[in-house]
Amino acid sequence: MPNERLRAVMASGGWTHATLAEKVEVDPKSVERWVNLNRTPRRSTAILVAETLGEDVHALWLALRQARPARAVSPELVALYDQRADIPVSRS
């Protein structure tokens, strides 16, 4: 399944696989895989590509969206036990 968004952005900017690859210092085959096989590059490379193309990295590669951050632990739970060793161990 191709990455149509990346393909469209490259086409509208006149980018070829070779020119984008040269600009972000990767092999043209890598760019071809991103476009035609919807492969996701390393985060640092994806960010560089997005900046080069003037796009949001998450618009080009949805897989790079991070999961929602973990919620903070409530102060009541932190105050319940002073140390980890104080937590009772249940034995089944």
Contacts in CASP RR format, 6 or more apart in sequence:
PFRMAT RR
TARGET T0000
AUTHOR 0000-0000-0000
METHOD contacts of the structure
MODEL  1
MPNERLRAVMASGGWTHATLAEKVEVDPKSVERWVNLNRTPRRSTAILVA
ETLGEDVHALWLALRQARPARAVSPELVALYDQRADIPVSRS
1 37 0 8 1.000
1 38 0 8 1.000
2 35 0 8 1.000
2 36 0 8 1.000
2 37 0 8 1.000
2 38 0 8 1.000
3 34 0 8 1.000
3 35 0 8 1.000
3 36 0 8 1.000
3 38 0 8 1.000
3 60 0 8 1.000
3 61 0 8 1.000
5 59 0 8 1.000
5 60 0 8 1.000
6 34 0 8 1.000
6 35 0 8 1.000
6 60 0 8 1.000
6 61 0 8 1.000
7 35 0 8 1.000
9 15 0 8 1.000
9 53 0 8 1.000
9 54 0 8 1.000
9 55 0 8 1.000
9 60 0 8 1.000
10 16 0 8 1.000
10 20 0 8 1.000
10 35 0 8 1.000
10 53 0 8 1.000
13 53 0 8 1.000
15 53 0 8 1.000
17 28 0 8 1.000
17 31 0 8 1.000
17 32 0 8 1.000
17 35 0 8 1.000
18 28 0 8 1.000
18 31 0 8 1.000
20 31 0 8 1.000
20 49 0 8 1.000
20 52 0 8 1.000
20 53 0 8 1.000
21 27 0 8 1.000
21 28 0 8 1.000
21 30 0 8 1.000
21 31 0 8 1.000
23 52 0 8 1.000
24 45 0 8 1.000
24 48 0 8 1.000
24 49 0 8 1.000
24 52 0 8 1.000
26 41 0 8 1.000
26 45 0 8 1.000
30 39 0 8 1.000
30 41 0 8 1.000
33 39 0 8 1.000
34 40 0 8 1.000
34 41 0 8 1.000
34 49 0 8 1.000
40 46 0 8 1.000
40 61 0 8 1.000
40 63 0 8 1.000
40 64 0 8 1.000
41 49 0 8 1.000
41 61 0 8 1.000
43 64 0 8 1.000
46 57 0 8 1.000
46 60 0 8 1.000
46 61 0 8 1.000
46 64 0 8 1.000
47 57 0 8 1.000
49 57 0 8 1.000
49 60 0 8 1.000
50 56 0 8 1.000
50 57 0 8 1.000
50 59 0 8 1.000
50 60 0 8 1.000
53 60 0 8 1.000
57 64 0 8 1.000
58 64 0 8 1.000
58 65 0 8 1.000
81 87 0 8 1.000
END
